[in-house]
Amino acid sequence: MSPQRSPFVALASPLLAVALLVIALFACAHSAAAQSAATQSASRFRNPGFEDGGMFNPSDWDTTLAGVPTVLFYWDPDVARSGTRSASLVNAGDVIPIWHNWNQMLPHAGDLVGRDLELTVWVRSAQMSGGRGYVMLQAYRDTVMNKALDEGTTREQARVTMGYKFADDPQLETGWARQYFSADIEEWTPKTVRMYVPPTTNLVIIRLGIFGSGQVWFDDAQLAIKPAATTVLPLGKNLLANPGFEQPLDEWEFSMPPTPQATIARDSSVAHTGRFSARYTAPVKAAFPTYMNTCQVWNARNLSGRRVRLSGWGKTNGVIDSAFLSVAASGLYGVVRSLAGDAFTGTQDWSFYSVEFDVPKDTYTVWARAGAHASPGTTWWDDLKFEVLGASPGAESKTAPKTAPKTATGR
């Protein structure tokens, strides 16, 4: 005799089927809406092949303004990977270290939060005598710039309209990814950067530029929206690329003041091990304290709440201020930095130095920096290591400041 089926079970079966159908339809609709939002954001990236424009400039692309007579932005009708045009940049001098770039802003980019952006650009370069071309993505929380773009005004005008003083500007940089290239590239070559878009981001900036002397071309840019990547960072492993500076410095960021003849370069005559080190020189002391750093940056959520260590070997000659190592982190709370004491000063032979840092929770970008004051004297760094030591019980969430620290947007 077969067991009698409960009327409640009999009733639940069609109800369950209906419920599952509703959930499935809702999930599909939610997925479609998310996909539509992502597609809409990608479509805000305009004129990626530099084909459209007026007499001298491609439409939808802006240029940085540095007032330097040695730089030329050129909409090139003779060199292109496809179509008839490319965007070019020529810089004939590098006395003052400045980043020059073509750039495009994607406003109201909140629908990209929680995803990765991947920018691929085809590049060429020539006469790169110390210069470096680059492709770059930046993420900001910047309601002021969004208002300026909406109303067709300058950022300064929008800030005044919104009632912000310069010191109270709420701009916060939330994400950062850049890929340099320093070799002469005769054939078109793709360069790719990928960046996670952190919470509260509402503005994304695309930059294609040059630092130092040389000429670069850009064409056929593509912006893809992808699921956020997850990576596991092993304990004790050196996360730095090219930590001994034996290869060209394309993996290293430079943080430089606009001080004449301030330079960071590979030095083949002085090294702790191997053949090269990174050499810092600044012949002129600025009227206010400024710094110069070689840095590597991680747009990595998995460093949040971890204890990290940056270590390496430094050497100084006639340094009147100091050389140091430091770690910086940015997130929803703003920016925090490790304490960097006077590690080296005067004239010292190779010495080991290290600094440990508890990365706060809600961190989305971490910087490892080997630096020096931009003042007379010479500093060398070599054999650097940045590693994860483990979880940090003391790494608590930070409270977002009323006024977020300002960060440079021109690079």
Secondary structure as GFF3:
##gff-version 3
##sequence-region A 1 411
A	DSSP	alpha_helix	7	43	.	.	.	ID=ss1
A	DSSP	beta_strand	62	63	.	.	.	ID=ss2
A	DSSP	beta_strand	71	76	.	.	.	ID=ss3
A	DSSP	beta_strand	86	91	.	.	.	ID=ss4
A	DSSP	beta_strand	99	107	.	.	.	ID=ss5
A	DSSP	three_ten_helix	110	112	.	.	.	ID=ss6
A	DSSP	beta_strand	115	126	.	.	.	ID=ss7
A	DSSP	beta_strand	132	141	.	.	.	ID=ss8
A	DSSP	alpha_helix	143	151	.	.	.	ID=ss9
A	DSSP	alpha_helix	155	161	.	.	.	ID=ss10
A	DSSP	three_ten_helix	166	168	.	.	.	ID=ss11
A	DSSP	beta_strand	172	181	.	.	.	ID=ss12
A	DSSP	beta_strand	185	196	.	.	.	ID=ss13
A	DSSP	beta_strand	203	211	.	.	.	ID=ss14
A	DSSP	beta_strand	214	227	.	.	.	ID=ss15
A	DSSP	three_ten_helix	249	251	.	.	.	ID=ss16
A	DSSP	beta_strand	253	255	.	.	.	ID=ss17
A	DSSP	beta_strand	263	267	.	.	.	ID=ss18
A	DSSP	beta_strand	277	281	.	.	.	ID=ss19
A	DSSP	beta_strand	291	298	.	.	.	ID=ss20
A	DSSP	three_ten_helix	301	303	.	.	.	ID=ss21
A	DSSP	beta_strand	306	331	.	.	.	ID=ss22
A	DSSP	beta_strand	334	337	.	.	.	ID=ss23
A	DSSP	beta_strand	344	358	.	.	.	ID=ss24
A	DSSP	beta_strand	363	373	.	.	.	ID=ss25
A	DSSP	beta_strand	378	391	.	.	.	ID=ss26
###
